């Protein structure tokens, strides 16, 4: 865990920090990953909505990747899953996601 004031972070920065903490020490996000996070945020509607989806998707995918010996993890490997979950959640609430 890091010592960061989450109240002063941008939505993209908050999601990026969550992802980096999930990845563990020594990891960082590429420029493409930051662009992907911004795209997901526009589709999610709220930061909380995206964090809920990522919290459901990332731990399982990271565990699977680590079990197979992969040391590098790209968000492109979960992009379709995240976007589908966001679309599914949006359709459940009639087009508008309410945190």
N, C-alpha and C positions, 0 to 999 in steps of 0.2 A: 504494500500500500504506500502511496506517496502522500506528501504533505502539500496539498494544493487547495486553494480556496475555490471550491466549485461554483460559488455564487458569482465569481468574477470571470468565469470562463465562457467562451462562445459556445453555442450548441455543437458545432463541429469539433471544437477542442475538447469538450466534455466527452463526446462519443469516442474520439480518438484516444483520450486518456484511458477510458474503460477498456478499449481494445488492446492498447499497449500493456495495460496491467494484466489482462487475460493472457497475453502472449508470454509475459515474464521478462526477467532481466535481460538486457542487451538487445531487445527488439525495438524496432521503430517502424513507422508507416511511411511508405513511399508517397510521392506526389500523386500517383494514380490512386492509391488507397484513400488519400484525403479527398480527392475528387469523387470517389465512390461514396464516401461518407456524406458529402454534401448532397449528392444525388439521392441517397437514401433518405436524408432528412427532408428533402423536398417532397418525397413520396409518402413519408410517414406522417407529416403534419406536425408532430411534436417530438422533442428529444426523448421524452419518456417512452413514447410508443416505439421508437427505434431501439432504445435500450432494452425494452421488454423482449422484442424480437431477437436481438443479438444475444441476450442472456439465455434464450431458448436454443439458439443455433450454435453459437461459438463453442461452448464447453464440450459439446459432443464431437464437433468437428476437430477441435484441437486434440482431444483425447485420441481420436482415431488416427490423426496425423502423427502424433507422438508415438503411438503403438506401432506404427509402420516405419518408424525411424526417421521421419522427415524433420529437418531442423529449420526449414524456412516455411513460413505460412503466409499465403497471399489472400487478401480479401476477395480476389477474383474467384477463388474456389467456393465461396459461399454466396456470391452475388445473386445468382438465380434463386437460391433458396430464400434469402432475405427478401428479395423483391416479391416473390410469390407470397410469403407470409404477410408482408405489408399489404399487398393487394387483397388477400383473403380477409385480413382484419378490417380493411376499409369496406369491403363488401358486406361484412357482418353488421356494420353500423350505418348502412345506407349512404356510403360515400363520404361521410365525415367522421374522422377519428377524434374521439374525446378522451384525452389522457386518462 
